[in-house]
Amino acid sequence: QILELDSNQFSGSLPRQLGGLTQLRFLQIHDNGFSSSLPGYLGNEIVYINAASNNLTGEIPTEFANFTKLKQLTLTDNEIF
C-alpha cells in the first residue's frame, strides 16, 4: 500500500507498472530526477502523492479527478501546470 522511492537519484519516465498497483495508497517519489509527465493510470485507492523536486512536465492528468480518496498532492519544484 506504500511505495517510497524518494531521494534515490532515479531518472527517466515513471514506470507504467505503477498502474498495476491497485491497492497503492501512498506514493512518495520526491527528490529524484523523473522527467516524464504524471501518469493518469494510478489506482483509485491513492490517498497521498508526493512527487516534488523532480523534472516532471506537462499538465495534471484529467484522470486525477477520479481519485476521490486523494487528500494530498505535492508537485512543487517541477514543470507542471
Biopython code that builds the backbone (N, CA, C, O; Angstrom):
import numpy as np
from Bio.PDB.StructureBuilder import StructureBuilder

atoms = [
    (1, "GLN", "N", (0.803, -1.196, 0.000)),
    (1, "GLN", "CA", (0.000, 0.000, 0.000)),
    (1, "GLN", "C", (0.843, 1.255, 0.000)),
    (1, "GLN", "O", (0.339, 2.330, -0.323)),
    (2, "ILE", "N", (2.109, 1.150, 0.352)),
    (2, "ILE", "CA", (3.005, 2.301, 0.404)),
    (2, "ILE", "C", (4.205, 2.020, -0.497)),
    (2, "ILE", "O", (4.817, 0.955, -0.424)),
    (3, "LEU", "N", (4.527, 2.990, -1.342)),
    (3, "LEU", "CA", (5.716, 2.898, -2.176)),
    (3, "LEU", "C", (6.538, 4.156, -1.948)),
    (3, "LEU", "O", (6.121, 5.258, -2.304)),
    (4, "GLU", "N", (7.711, 3.980, -1.350)),
    (4, "GLU", "CA", (8.603, 5.095, -1.051)),
    (4, "GLU", "C", (9.886, 4.943, -1.853)),
    (4, "GLU", "O", (10.702, 4.061, -1.585)),
    (5, "LEU", "N", (10.048, 5.808, -2.831)),
    (5, "LEU", "CA", (11.236, 5.803, -3.678)),
    (5, "LEU", "C", (11.919, 7.163, -3.658)),
    (5, "LEU", "O", (12.615, 7.521, -4.608)),
    (6, "ASP", "N", (11.728, 7.916, -2.596)),
    (6, "ASP", "CA", (12.251, 9.268, -2.522)),
    (6, "ASP", "C", (13.761, 9.292, -2.306)),
    (6, "ASP", "O", (14.337, 8.409, -1.672)),
    (7, "SER", "N", (14.378, 10.338, -2.856)),
    (7, "SER", "CA", (15.808, 10.631, -2.660)),
    (7, "SER", "C", (16.720, 9.492, -3.085)),
    (7, "SER", "O", (17.618, 9.099, -2.340)),
    (8, "ASN", "N", (16.490, 8.957, -4.291)),
    (8, "ASN", "CA", (17.286, 7.837, -4.784)),
    (8, "ASN", "C", (18.029, 8.127, -6.082)),
    (8, "ASN", "O", (18.695, 7.238, -6.612)),
    (9, "GLN", "N", (17.935, 9.329, -6.601)),
    (9, "GLN", "CA", (18.573, 9.710, -7.860)),
    (9, "GLN", "C", (18.035, 8.919, -9.049)),
    (9, "GLN", "O", (18.747, 8.720, -10.033)),
    (10, "PHE", "N", (16.770, 8.463, -8.964)),
    (10, "PHE", "CA", (16.137, 7.825, -10.117)),
    (10, "PHE", "C", (15.895, 8.874, -11.190)),
    (10, "PHE", "O", (15.715, 10.053, -10.884)),
    (11, "SER", "N", (15.889, 8.449, -12.438)),
    (11, "SER", "CA", (15.626, 9.379, -13.544)),
    (11, "SER", "C", (14.834, 8.660, -14.619)),
    (11, "SER", "O", (14.587, 7.457, -14.529)),
    (12, "GLY", "N", (14.444, 9.404, -15.625)),
    (12, "GLY", "CA", (13.671, 8.846, -16.723)),
    (12, "GLY", "C", (12.176, 8.911, -16.454)),
    (12, "GLY", "O", (11.714, 9.662, -15.595)),
    (13, "SER", "N", (11.439, 8.120, -17.197)),
    (13, "SER", "CA", (9.984, 8.101, -17.088)),
    (13, "SER", "C", (9.522, 7.283, -15.896)),
    (13, "SER", "O", (10.196, 6.349, -15.462)),
    (14, "LEU", "N", (8.369, 7.652, -15.379)),
    (14, "LEU", "CA", (7.757, 6.831, -14.327)),
    (14, "LEU", "C", (7.259, 5.531, -14.957)),
    (14, "LEU", "O", (6.647, 5.568, -16.024)),
    (15, "PRO", "N", (7.503, 4.400, -14.333)),
    (15, "PRO", "CA", (7.128, 3.111, -14.933)),
    (15, "PRO", "C", (5.615, 2.926, -15.009)),
    (15, "PRO", "O", (4.889, 3.279, -14.080)),
    (16, "ARG", "N", (5.148, 2.369, -16.126)),
    (16, "ARG", "CA", (3.722, 2.095, -16.319)),
    (16, "ARG", "C", (3.220, 1.066, -15.314)),
    (16, "ARG", "O", (2.018, 0.989, -15.063)),
    (17, "GLN", "N", (4.112, 0.280, -14.739)),
    (17, "GLN", "CA", (3.719, -0.736, -13.769)),
    (17, "GLN", "C", (3.072, -0.129, -12.528)),
    (17, "GLN", "O", (2.406, -0.838, -11.774)),
    (18, "LEU", "N", (3.256, 1.164, -12.304)),
    (18, "LEU", "CA", (2.592, 1.813, -11.180)),
    (18, "LEU", "C", (1.077, 1.644, -11.271)),
    (18, "LEU", "O", (0.399, 1.560, -10.247)),
    (19, "GLY", "N", (0.550, 1.594, -12.485)),
    (19, "GLY", "CA", (-0.881, 1.419, -12.686)),
    (19, "GLY", "C", (-1.385, 0.059, -12.236)),
    (19, "GLY", "O", (-2.577, -0.103, -11.974)),
    (20, "GLY", "N", (-0.502, -0.913, -12.145)),
    (20, "GLY", "CA", (-0.887, -2.245, -11.697)),
    (20, "GLY", "C", (-0.956, -2.377, -10.186)),
    (20, "GLY", "O", (-1.403, -3.401, -9.669)),
    (21, "LEU", "N", (-0.521, -1.360, -9.485)),
    (21, "LEU", "CA", (-0.546, -1.388, -8.017)),
    (21, "LEU", "C", (-1.906, -0.872, -7.548)),
    (21, "LEU", "O", (-2.017, 0.257, -7.070)),
    (22, "THR", "N", (-2.923, -1.692, -7.688)),
    (22, "THR", "CA", (-4.305, -1.259, -7.468)),
    (22, "THR", "C", (-4.608, -0.911, -6.018)),
    (22, "THR", "O", (-5.575, -0.198, -5.752)),
    (23, "GLN", "N", (-3.815, -1.392, -5.083)),
    (23, "GLN", "CA", (-4.034, -1.089, -3.669)),
    (23, "GLN", "C", (-3.109, 0.015, -3.155)),
    (23, "GLN", "O", (-3.062, 0.286, -1.955)),
    (24, "LEU", "N", (-2.375, 0.646, -4.069)),
    (24, "LEU", "CA", (-1.442, 1.706, -3.682)),
    (24, "LEU", "C", (-2.197, 2.881, -3.074)),
    (24, "LEU", "O", (-3.154, 3.393, -3.656)),
    (25, "ARG", "N", (-1.747, 3.298, -1.892)),
    (25, "ARG", "CA", (-2.384, 4.423, -1.211)),
    (25, "ARG", "C", (-1.422, 5.602, -1.015)),
    (25, "ARG", "O", (-1.840, 6.758, -1.073)),
    (26, "PHE", "N", (-0.159, 5.314, -0.789)),
    (26, "PHE", "CA", (0.835, 6.359, -0.547)),
    (26, "PHE", "C", (1.975, 6.191, -1.543)),
    (26, "PHE", "O", (2.614, 5.140, -1.595)),
    (27, "LEU", "N", (2.227, 7.234, -2.332)),
    (27, "LEU", "CA", (3.306, 7.208, -3.313)),
    (27, "LEU", "C", (4.233, 8.385, -3.031)),
    (27, "LEU", "O", (3.834, 9.545, -3.134)),
    (28, "GLN", "N", (5.465, 8.070, -2.676)),
    (28, "GLN", "CA", (6.478, 9.084, -2.410)),
    (28, "GLN", "C", (7.633, 8.888, -3.381)),
    (28, "GLN", "O", (8.402, 7.934, -3.267)),
    (29, "ILE", "N", (7.744, 9.798, -4.332)),
    (29, "ILE", "CA", (8.819, 9.720, -5.324)),
    (29, "ILE", "C", (9.580, 11.047, -5.394)),
    (29, "ILE", "O", (10.242, 11.333, -6.391)),
    (30, "HIS", "N", (9.485, 11.838, -4.352)),
    (30, "HIS", "CA", (10.109, 13.169, -4.368)),
    (30, "HIS", "C", (11.632, 13.081, -4.339)),
    (30, "HIS", "O", (12.212, 12.064, -3.960)),
    (31, "ASP", "N", (12.255, 14.177, -4.749)),
    (31, "ASP", "CA", (13.718, 14.314, -4.743)),
    (31, "ASP", "C", (14.414, 13.246, -5.575)),
    (31, "ASP", "O", (15.333, 12.574, -5.106)),
    (32, "ASN", "N", (13.966, 13.103, -6.806)),
    (32, "ASN", "CA", (14.607, 12.240, -7.789)),
    (32, "ASN", "C", (14.778, 13.050, -9.070)),
    (32, "ASN", "O", (14.743, 14.280, -9.037)),
    (33, "GLY", "N", (14.959, 12.374, -10.180)),
    (33, "GLY", "CA", (15.107, 13.047, -11.466)),
    (33, "GLY", "C", (14.132, 12.549, -12.504)),
    (33, "GLY", "O", (14.434, 12.566, -13.698)),
    (34, "PHE", "N", (12.946, 12.099, -12.063)),
    (34, "PHE", "CA", (11.944, 11.644, -13.026)),
    (34, "PHE", "C", (11.593, 12.792, -13.965)),
    (34, "PHE", "O", (11.365, 13.918, -13.523)),
    (35, "SER", "N", (11.551, 12.497, -15.276)),
    (35, "SER", "CA", (11.410, 13.577, -16.253)),
    (35, "SER", "C", (10.233, 13.398, -17.192)),
    (35, "SER", "O", (10.180, 14.053, -18.233)),
    (36, "SER", "N", (9.316, 12.556, -16.869)),
    (36, "SER", "CA", (8.146, 12.359, -17.717)),
    (36, "SER", "C", (6.990, 13.224, -17.227)),
    (36, "SER", "O", (7.143, 14.031, -16.311)),
    (37, "SER", "N", (5.855, 13.043, -17.842)),
    (37, "SER", "CA", (4.648, 13.672, -17.317)),
    (37, "SER", "C", (4.064, 12.759, -16.241)),
    (37, "SER", "O", (4.447, 11.595, -16.125)),
    (38, "LEU", "N", (3.151, 13.291, -15.472)),
    (38, "LEU", "CA", (2.499, 12.477, -14.440)),
    (38, "LEU", "C", (1.605, 11.427, -15.092)),
    (38, "LEU", "O", (0.914, 11.735, -16.063)),
    (39, "PRO", "N", (1.602, 10.218, -14.593)),
    (39, "PRO", "CA", (0.721, 9.193, -15.165)),
    (39, "PRO", "C", (-0.709, 9.369, -14.666)),
    (39, "PRO", "O", (-0.931, 9.776, -13.525)),
    (40, "GLY", "N", (-1.661, 9.065, -15.512)),
    (40, "GLY", "CA", (-3.061, 9.111, -15.105)),
    (40, "GLY", "C", (-3.586, 7.747, -14.729)),
    (40, "GLY", "O", (-4.783, 7.582, -14.494)),
    (41, "TYR", "N", (-2.708, 6.772, -14.669)),
    (41, "TYR", "CA", (-3.122, 5.385, -14.506)),
    (41, "TYR", "C", (-2.860, 4.823, -13.113)),
    (41, "TYR", "O", (-2.742, 3.606, -12.964)),
    (42, "LEU", "N", (-2.767, 5.653, -12.111)),
    (42, "LEU", "CA", (-2.607, 5.157, -10.740)),
    (42, "LEU", "C", (-3.938, 4.598, -10.253)),
    (42, "LEU", "O", (-4.995, 5.002, -10.738)),
    (43, "GLY", "N", (-3.895, 3.686, -9.311)),
    (43, "GLY", "CA", (-5.128, 3.090, -8.785)),
    (43, "GLY", "C", (-6.013, 4.114, -8.091)),
    (43, "GLY", "O", (-5.529, 5.136, -7.605)),
    (44, "ASN", "N", (-7.289, 3.843, -8.048)),
    (44, "ASN", "CA", (-8.261, 4.773, -7.460)),
    (44, "ASN", "C", (-8.220, 4.810, -5.941)),
    (44, "ASN", "O", (-8.978, 5.566, -5.333)),
    (45, "GLU", "N", (-7.362, 4.021, -5.309)),
    (45, "GLU", "CA", (-7.256, 4.000, -3.848)),
    (45, "GLU", "C", (-6.229, 5.000, -3.332)),
    (45, "GLU", "O", (-6.046, 5.133, -2.122)),
    (46, "ILE", "N", (-5.567, 5.696, -4.230)),
    (46, "ILE", "CA", (-4.470, 6.586, -3.843)),
    (46, "ILE", "C", (-4.966, 7.720, -2.935)),
    (46, "ILE", "O", (-5.972, 8.370, -3.222)),
    (47, "VAL", "N", (-4.246, 7.938, -1.847)),
    (47, "VAL", "CA", (-4.602, 8.957, -0.861)),
    (47, "VAL", "C", (-3.564, 10.077, -0.846)),
    (47, "VAL", "O", (-3.910, 11.233, -0.602)),
    (48, "TYR", "N", (-2.301, 9.752, -1.102)),
    (48, "TYR", "CA", (-1.203, 10.691, -0.919)),
    (48, "TYR", "C", (-0.190, 10.504, -2.040)),
    (48, "TYR", "O", (0.261, 9.389, -2.300)),
    (49, "ILE", "N", (0.163, 11.598, -2.701)),
    (49, "ILE", "CA", (1.213, 11.590, -3.723)),
    (49, "ILE", "C", (2.159, 12.743, -3.437)),
    (49, "ILE", "O", (1.736, 13.896, -3.351)),
    (50, "ASN", "N", (3.440, 12.429, -3.290)),
    (50, "ASN", "CA", (4.461, 13.460, -3.184)),
    (50, "ASN", "C", (5.471, 13.210, -4.299)),
    (50, "ASN", "O", (6.288, 12.291, -4.231)),
    (51, "ALA", "N", (5.393, 14.046, -5.317)),
    (51, "ALA", "CA", (6.305, 13.947, -6.456)),
    (51, "ALA", "C", (7.124, 15.222, -6.599)),
    (51, "ALA", "O", (7.574, 15.548, -7.698)),
    (52, "ALA", "N", (7.321, 15.938, -5.517)),
    (52, "ALA", "CA", (8.054, 17.206, -5.539)),
    (52, "ALA", "C", (9.518, 16.991, -5.914)),
    (52, "ALA", "O", (10.073, 15.907, -5.733)),
    (53, "SER", "N", (10.118, 18.034, -6.433)),
    (53, "SER", "CA", (11.559, 18.073, -6.712)),
    (53, "SER", "C", (12.009, 16.957, -7.650)),
    (53, "SER", "O", (12.934, 16.201, -7.353)),
    (54, "ASN", "N", (11.334, 16.881, -8.776)),
    (54, "ASN", "CA", (11.738, 16.037, -9.891)),
    (54, "ASN", "C", (11.865, 16.941, -11.106)),
    (54, "ASN", "O", (12.024, 18.154, -10.964)),
    (55, "ASN", "N", (11.797, 16.367, -12.291)),
    (55, "ASN", "CA", (11.786, 17.142, -13.530)),
    (55, "ASN", "C", (10.515, 16.833, -14.310)),
    (55, "ASN", "O", (10.528, 16.790, -15.540)),
    (56, "LEU", "N", (9.419, 16.618, -13.592)),
    (56, "LEU", "CA", (8.155, 16.275, -14.227)),
    (56, "LEU", "C", (7.622, 17.468, -15.013)),
    (56, "LEU", "O", (7.809, 18.621, -14.624)),
    (57, "THR", "N", (6.956, 17.167, -16.125)),
    (57, "THR", "CA", (6.462, 18.216, -17.013)),
    (57, "THR", "C", (5.002, 17.973, -17.370)),
    (57, "THR", "O", (4.438, 16.922, -17.065)),
    (58, "GLY", "N", (4.404, 18.957, -18.019)),
    (58, "GLY", "CA", (3.054, 18.802, -18.551)),
    (58, "GLY", "C", (1.977, 19.227, -17.575)),
    (58, "GLY", "O", (2.212, 19.998, -16.645)),
    (59, "GLU", "N", (0.797, 18.705, -17.815)),
    (59, "GLU", "CA", (-0.374, 19.040, -17.020)),
    (59, "GLU", "C", (-0.708, 17.926, -16.040)),
    (59, "GLU", "O", (-0.274, 16.785, -16.200)),
    (60, "ILE", "N", (-1.479, 18.272, -15.035)),
    (60, "ILE", "CA", (-2.016, 17.246, -14.140)),
    (60, "ILE", "C", (-3.048, 16.467, -14.946)),
    (60, "ILE", "O", (-3.959, 17.077, -15.506)),
    (61, "PRO", "N", (-2.939, 15.154, -15.024)),
    (61, "PRO", "CA", (-3.865, 14.366, -15.834)),
    (61, "PRO", "C", (-5.320, 14.525, -15.383)),
    (61, "PRO", "O", (-5.603, 14.625, -14.189)),
    (62, "THR", "N", (-6.223, 14.548, -16.339)),
    (62, "THR", "CA", (-7.647, 14.668, -16.015)),
    (62, "THR", "C", (-8.136, 13.480, -15.196)),
    (62, "THR", "O", (-9.125, 13.599, -14.472)),
    (63, "GLU", "N", (-7.468, 12.347, -15.297)),
    (63, "GLU", "CA", (-7.848, 11.161, -14.527)),
    (63, "GLU", "C", (-7.738, 11.379, -13.026)),
    (63, "GLU", "O", (-8.367, 10.667, -12.244)),
    (64, "PHE", "N", (-6.940, 12.361, -12.625)),
    (64, "PHE", "CA", (-6.810, 12.641, -11.192)),
    (64, "PHE", "C", (-8.147, 13.045, -10.578)),
    (64, "PHE", "O", (-8.330, 12.917, -9.368)),
    (65, "ALA", "N", (-9.073, 13.524, -11.384)),
    (65, "ALA", "CA", (-10.405, 13.873, -10.883)),
    (65, "ALA", "C", (-11.141, 12.633, -10.377)),
    (65, "ALA", "O", (-12.086, 12.753, -9.598)),
    (66, "ASN", "N", (-10.718, 11.450, -10.810)),
    (66, "ASN", "CA", (-11.333, 10.197, -10.364)),
    (66, "ASN", "C", (-10.737, 9.682, -9.057)),
    (66, "ASN", "O", (-11.243, 8.718, -8.482)),
    (67, "PHE", "N", (-9.681, 10.310, -8.592)),
    (67, "PHE", "CA", (-9.033, 9.882, -7.349)),
    (67, "PHE", "C", (-9.780, 10.506, -6.173)),
    (67, "PHE", "O", (-9.296, 11.450, -5.548)),
    (68, "THR", "N", (-10.935, 9.983, -5.885)),
    (68, "THR", "CA", (-11.822, 10.580, -4.884)),
    (68, "THR", "C", (-11.277, 10.481, -3.464)),
    (68, "THR", "O", (-11.733, 11.203, -2.577)),
    (69, "LYS", "N", (-10.308, 9.600, -3.237)),
    (69, "LYS", "CA", (-9.719, 9.457, -1.902)),
    (69, "LYS", "C", (-8.456, 10.288, -1.718)),
    (69, "LYS", "O", (-7.901, 10.339, -0.621)),
    (70, "LEU", "N", (-8.000, 10.937, -2.782)),
    (70, "LEU", "CA", (-6.766, 11.715, -2.727)),
    (70, "LEU", "C", (-6.925, 12.901, -1.784)),
    (70, "LEU", "O", (-7.808, 13.740, -1.965)),
    (71, "LYS", "N", (-6.063, 12.958, -0.779)),
    (71, "LYS", "CA", (-6.093, 14.026, 0.219)),
    (71, "LYS", "C", (-4.942, 15.008, 0.052)),
    (71, "LYS", "O", (-5.086, 16.189, 0.369)),
    (72, "GLN", "N", (-3.789, 14.528, -0.448)),
    (72, "GLN", "CA", (-2.636, 15.414, -0.597)),
    (72, "GLN", "C", (-1.903, 15.099, -1.889)),
    (72, "GLN", "O", (-1.598, 13.943, -2.185)),
    (73, "LEU", "N", (-1.625, 16.151, -2.652)),
    (73, "LEU", "CA", (-0.873, 16.057, -3.890)),
    (73, "LEU", "C", (0.193, 17.148, -3.845)),
    (73, "LEU", "O", (-0.133, 18.335, -3.863)),
    (74, "THR", "N", (1.462, 16.754, -3.788)),
    (74, "THR", "CA", (2.565, 17.706, -3.702)),
    (74, "THR", "C", (3.405, 17.594, -4.965)),
    (74, "THR", "O", (3.983, 16.546, -5.252)),
    (75, "LEU", "N", (3.463, 18.698, -5.720)),
    (75, "LEU", "CA", (4.165, 18.710, -7.012)),
    (75, "LEU", "C", (5.138, 19.868, -7.142)),
    (75, "LEU", "O", (5.534, 20.207, -8.257)),
    (76, "THR", "N", (5.531, 20.477, -6.049)),
    (76, "THR", "CA", (6.415, 21.631, -6.113)),
    (76, "THR", "C", (7.752, 21.281, -6.766)),
    (76, "THR", "O", (8.170, 20.123, -6.768)),
    (77, "ASP", "N", (8.409, 22.288, -7.314)),
    (77, "ASP", "CA", (9.715, 22.141, -7.961)),
    (77, "ASP", "C", (9.700, 21.168, -9.118)),
    (77, "ASP", "O", (10.577, 20.313, -9.241)),
    (78, "ASN", "N", (8.700, 21.304, -9.961)),
    (78, "ASN", "CA", (8.583, 20.588, -11.228)),
    (78, "ASN", "C", (8.158, 21.601, -12.292)),
    (78, "ASN", "O", (8.053, 22.794, -12.005)),
    (79, "GLU", "N", (7.918, 21.140, -13.494)),
    (79, "GLU", "CA", (7.429, 21.994, -14.579)),
    (79, "GLU", "C", (6.001, 21.594, -14.934)),
    (79, "GLU", "O", (5.664, 21.437, -16.107)),
    (80, "ILE", "N", (5.178, 21.433, -13.925)),
    (80, "ILE", "CA", (3.785, 21.014, -14.108)),
    (80, "ILE", "C", (2.897, 22.247, -14.017)),
    (80, "ILE", "O", (3.091, 23.109, -13.160)),
    (81, "PHE", "N", (1.922, 22.315, -14.913)),
    (81, "PHE", "CA", (0.992, 23.451, -14.890)),
    (81, "PHE", "C", (-0.433, 22.973, -14.944)),
    (81, "PHE", "O", (-1.358, 23.785, -14.934)),
]
sb = StructureBuilder()
sb.init_structure("model")
sb.init_model(0)
sb.init_chain("A")
sb.init_seg("    ")
for serial, (resi, resn, name, xyz) in enumerate(atoms, 1):
    if name == "N":
        sb.init_residue(resn, " ", resi, " ")
    sb.init_atom(name, np.array(xyz, "f"), 0.0, 1.0, " ", f" {name:<3s}", serial, name[0])
structure = sb.get_structure()
